[in-house]
Amino acid sequence: MLDAVDAVLVRELQRDGRATFQALADRVGLSRTAVRARVQNLLETEVVRVVGIVHAAVVGAEAIGHVSVTVEGAAREVAAAVAERPAVSFAALIAGPYDLVAQVRTRDDNALATEIDQIRAVPGVRSAEVFRSVATVRDAHAVVRDLGEVTLDDIDWRLLQELQRDGRAPYTRLAGIIGLSQAATRARVVRLMRSGVIQVTGLADPLALGAAEQGGFGLSITGSLRRAAEAVAELEGVRYLATGFGRYDVVGLAEAASRAELVAVLDAVRSVPGVTVRESWHHLDVVKESYAVELPEKPPNGM
């Protein structure tokens, strides 16, 4: 567990991965030097990783499938094989009606179907059921608003590549890579973040923040799907929520400090009018959580 100051620093980095050391120092009431040392330690010990998460529309990964898998034999071996696939952004071993869950991101439904077939072909996979996400209502680690019209040139694209690798890369280093002044580089990075093209955020170790328990849930909705989903997304402890179609109307992820608190989150979900919890499952071990994608050398046509 982190002390109170480090916990605040991690939360601030989750909100703004490129927050300056001075801004962080003002937030916690310590010197800039002390805060720099603390942040460096948090990064080196991988309590938090600051990364750039590129909008799905930019990288052509707007087809999202949530896959529930049952296995024969060792579930961990199957989970490791599934997690190796580049299209899999999240995979976890679970206790519940299935043995593991995974999130798959591809460019379109044809590619998604192909990827699901590849998962079904993994040795040990008995079955794979898919919830096709249509709209992401909440995602603590990604931009969920509509992107709108954006124009990206080769320099912007190189910045996206670098920020994916290191969200806190200094402007001096970024400027040297793209061949612009620090001021011009800063202006481009700020534009990319404000437009929603990229979100720079801290991916924190849940245990370090006291979120020792994670669980997923699938919901059925009566009445307005969007209204119910937005109400659930606003609940404390709900980290991810998406509407779509399949065996549920909504799929979500919750986190809490204890099992009792996780149960309380699910009870709060059940209390939302029109919501029925069809299934819930407990995350035993997160095998993979990665939002980085392999960007081509040049921006796609039309960007």
C-alpha positions in Angstrom: 0.0 0.0 0.0 1.1 3.5 -0.8 1.4 6.3 1.8 -1.1 9.2 1.5 1.1 11.4 -0.6 2.1 8.7 -3.1 -1.6 7.7 -3.4 -2.5 11.3 -4.3 0.3 11.5 -6.9 -0.9 8.3 -8.6 -4.4 9.6 -8.7 -3.2 12.9 -10.2 -1.2 11.0 -12.8 -4.3 9.0 -13.7 -6.1 12.2 -14.4 -3.2 13.9 -16.3 -0.2 11.8 -17.0 1.8 14.8 -18.2 1.1 16.9 -15.1 4.2 19.0 -14.3 6.2 18.3 -11.2 5.3 21.8 -10.0 1.6 21.2 -10.4 1.9 17.9 -8.5 4.0 19.6 -5.8 1.3 22.2 -5.4 -1.3 19.5 -5.1 0.5 17.6 -2.3 2.2 20.5 -0.6 5.8 19.2 -1.0 8.8 20.7 -2.9 9.2 20.1 -6.6 12.4 18.1 -5.9 10.7 15.8 -3.4 7.8 15.2 -5.8 10.1 14.5 -8.6 11.9 11.8 -6.5 8.6 10.3 -5.5 7.2 10.1 -9.0 10.5 8.7 -10.3 10.3 5.9 -7.7 6.7 5.2 -8.5 7.6 4.8 -12.2 10.8 2.8 -11.6 8.9 0.3 -9.3 6.1 0.1 -11.8 3.5 1.1 -9.3 2.2 3.3 -12.1 3.0 3.4 -15.8 2.3 6.6 -17.7 1.2 5.8 -21.2 -0.5 7.5 -24.1 -3.8 5.8 -25.2 -4.7 6.6 -28.8 -8.3 7.0 -29.6 -9.8 3.9 -31.2 -11.0 5.8 -34.2 -7.4 6.9 -35.0 -5.9 3.4 -34.8 -8.8 1.7 -36.5 -9.7 -0.5 -33.6 -13.4 0.3 -33.1 -14.8 -3.2 -33.2 -14.6 -4.4 -29.6 -15.5 -7.9 -28.3 -15.7 -9.1 -24.7 -14.9 -12.8 -24.8 -15.9 -15.3 -22.0 -13.9 -18.5 -22.3 -14.2 -21.9 -20.7 -11.2 -24.2 -20.9 -10.1 -27.8 -20.5 -6.9 -28.3 -18.5 -4.8 -25.5 -17.0 -6.6 -22.2 -17.3 -3.4 -20.1 -16.8 -1.7 -21.7 -19.8 -4.7 -20.9 -22.0 -4.9 -17.3 -20.6 -1.2 -16.8 -21.3 -1.7 -18.0 -24.9 -4.8 -15.8 -25.4 -2.9 -12.8 -23.9 -0.1 -13.1 -26.4 -2.4 -12.1 -29.3 -1.8 -8.4 -30.2 -5.6 -7.7 -30.6 -6.2 -8.8 -26.9 -6.0 -5.7 -24.7 -7.2 -7.3 -21.5 -7.2 -10.8 -20.1 -8.0 -12.2 -16.7 -8.5 -15.5 -14.9 -11.9 -15.5 -13.2 -14.1 -17.4 -10.8 -17.6 -17.7 -12.0 -19.5 -19.2 -14.9 -16.4 -19.0 -17.2 -12.6 -19.6 -16.6 -11.2 -16.4 -18.2 -12.4 -13.2 -19.9 -10.6 -11.2 -22.6 -11.2 -7.9 -24.4 -10.4 -7.9 -28.2 -10.0 -4.8 -30.3 -10.0 -5.0 -34.1 -10.7 -2.7 -37.1 -14.1 -4.2 -38.0 -16.5 -7.1 -37.4 -14.8 -9.3 -40.0 -11.5 -8.9 -38.3 -13.2 -9.4 -34.9 -14.7 -12.7 -36.1 -11.4 -13.9 -37.4 -9.7 -13.0 -34.0 -12.4 -14.9 -32.1 -11.8 -17.9 -34.3 -8.1 -17.7 -33.5 -8.9 -17.7 -29.8 -11.2 -20.7 -30.2 -8.3 -22.5 -31.9 -6.0 -22.0 -28.9 -5.3 -25.4 -27.3 -7.4 -26.0 -24.2 -10.2 -23.6 -25.2 -13.5 -25.4 -24.9 -15.9 -22.5 -25.8 -15.7 -18.7 -26.4 -18.8 -16.5 -26.1 -18.8 -13.0 -27.4 -20.4 -9.7 -26.3 -20.1 -7.2 -29.1 -19.6 -3.7 -27.7 -21.4 -1.0 -29.5 -20.8 2.1 -27.3 -18.3 2.6 -24.4 -20.0 4.6 -21.7 -17.2 4.7 -19.2 -13.5 3.8 -19.5 -11.2 5.0 -16.8 -8.2 4.5 -19.1 -9.3 5.7 -22.5 -11.0 8.5 -24.4 -14.7 7.7 -24.9 -16.0 10.8 -26.6 -16.6 11.1 -30.3 -13.4 12.2 -32.0 -14.8 14.5 -34.7 -12.8 15.8 -37.6 -9.0 15.7 -37.1 -6.1 16.1 -39.4 -2.8 14.4 -38.5 0.5 14.8 -40.3 3.6 12.7 -40.1 5.0 14.7 -37.1 1.8 14.2 -35.1 2.0 10.5 -35.9 5.5 10.3 -34.6 4.5 12.0 -31.4 1.7 9.5 -30.9 4.2 6.7 -31.4 6.5 8.1 -28.8 3.8 9.0 -26.3 2.4 5.4 -26.5 5.8 4.2 -25.3 6.4 6.9 -22.6 3.6 9.2 -21.7 5.9 11.5 -19.7 8.6 11.7 -22.3 10.2 15.2 -21.8 9.5 17.9 -24.4 13.2 18.2 -24.9 13.4 14.6 -26.1 10.3 14.8 -28.1 11.5 18.0 -29.8 14.8 16.3 -30.7 12.9 13.4 -32.3 10.5 15.4 -34.4 12.9 18.3 -35.2 10.8 21.1 -33.9 11.3 23.6 -31.0 10.2 22.7 -27.5 7.4 25.3 -27.8 6.1 23.9 -31.1 6.3 20.4 -29.7 4.4 21.3 -26.6 1.7 23.0 -28.7 1.3 19.8 -30.8 1.1 17.5 -27.8 -1.5 19.7 -26.1 -3.6 19.8 -29.3 -3.5 16.0 -29.6 -4.6 15.6 -26.0 -7.3 18.3 -26.0 -8.8 17.0 -29.3 -9.1 13.5 -27.8 -6.7 11.9 -30.2 -4.6 10.7 -27.3 -5.1 10.5 -23.6 -2.0 10.4 -21.4 -2.8 8.6 -18.2 -1.3 6.6 -15.4 -2.0 2.8 -15.3 -1.7 2.0 -11.7 -1.2 -1.3 -9.8 -4.7 -1.7 -8.2 -3.2 -3.3 -5.1 -1.0 -0.2 -4.5 -4.2 1.9 -4.5 -6.1 -0.4 -2.2 -8.3 -1.8 -5.0 -7.5 -5.4 -4.2 -10.7 -6.8 -5.7 -12.0 -6.6 -9.2 -15.1 -8.2 -10.8 -17.1 -8.1 -14.0 -20.8 -8.1 -14.5 -23.3 -8.5 -17.3 -26.6 -6.7 -17.2 -30.0 -6.9 -18.7 -31.9 -3.7 -19.1 -35.6 -2.8 -19.2 -36.6 0.6 -20.4 -34.0 3.1 -21.7 -30.7 1.4 -22.2 -28.6 4.5 -22.4 -30.2 6.1 -19.3 -29.6 2.9 -17.2 -26.1 2.5 -18.5 -25.2 6.1 -17.7 -26.6 5.7 -14.2 -24.5 2.6 -13.6 -21.4 4.3 -15.1 -21.6 7.1 -12.5 -21.5 4.7 -9.5 -18.3 4.7 -7.4 -16.2 1.7 -8.1 -17.4 1.2 -11.7 -14.3 1.4 -13.9 -15.6 0.3 -17.3 -19.0 0.0 -18.9 -20.1 -0.7 -22.4 -23.5 -1.3 -24.1 -23.8 -3.8 -27.0 -25.5 -7.0 -27.9 -25.0 -10.7 -27.1 -26.0 -12.4 -24.0 -26.2 -9.1 -22.1 -27.2 -5.5 -22.8 -24.3 -4.1 -20.8 -21.0 -5.4 -19.6 -18.9 -3.7 -16.9 -15.9 -3.9 -14.6 -15.9 -2.9 -11.0 -13.0 -2.5 -8.5 -13.0 -2.1 -4.7 -10.7 -2.4 -1.7 -12.3 -5.6 -0.3 -14.7 -8.3 -1.3 -17.3 -6.7 0.9 -16.9 -3.4 -0.9 -17.1 -5.2 -4.3 -20.4 -6.7 -3.2 -21.6 -3.3 -2.2 -20.7 -2.0 -5.7 -22.8 -4.8 -7.3 -25.6 -4.1 -4.9 -25.5 -0.4 -6.0 -25.7 -1.6 -9.6 -28.7 -3.8 -8.8 -30.4 -0.8 -7.2 -30.5 1.2 -10.5 -34.0 1.2 -11.9 -34.4 -1.2 -14.9 -31.2 -3.1 -14.2 -30.9 -6.8 -13.6 -27.5 -8.4 -13.0 -27.6 -11.5 -15.2 -24.1 -12.7 -14.3 -21.1 -11.6 -12.3 -17.6 -12.9 -11.9 -14.6 -12.4 -9.7 -11.2 -11.6 -11.2 -8.6 -13.9 -9.7 -5.6 -12.6 -11.7 -5.2 -10.0 -14.4 -2.9 -11.6 -17.0 -2.7 -8.7 -19.4 -3.7 -5.1 -19.5 -2.3 -3.1 -22.4 -3.7 -0.2 -24.4 -0.8 0.2 -26.8 -1.3 -0.6 -30.4 1.2 -1.0 -33.2 0.9 2.2 -35.2 1.9 2.2 -38.9 4.7 4.4 -40.0 2.4 6.9 -41.6 -1.1 8.1 -40.6 -4.0 6.4 -42.5 -5.4 8.2 -45.5 -8.0 10.8 -44.5 -6.4 11.5 -41.1 
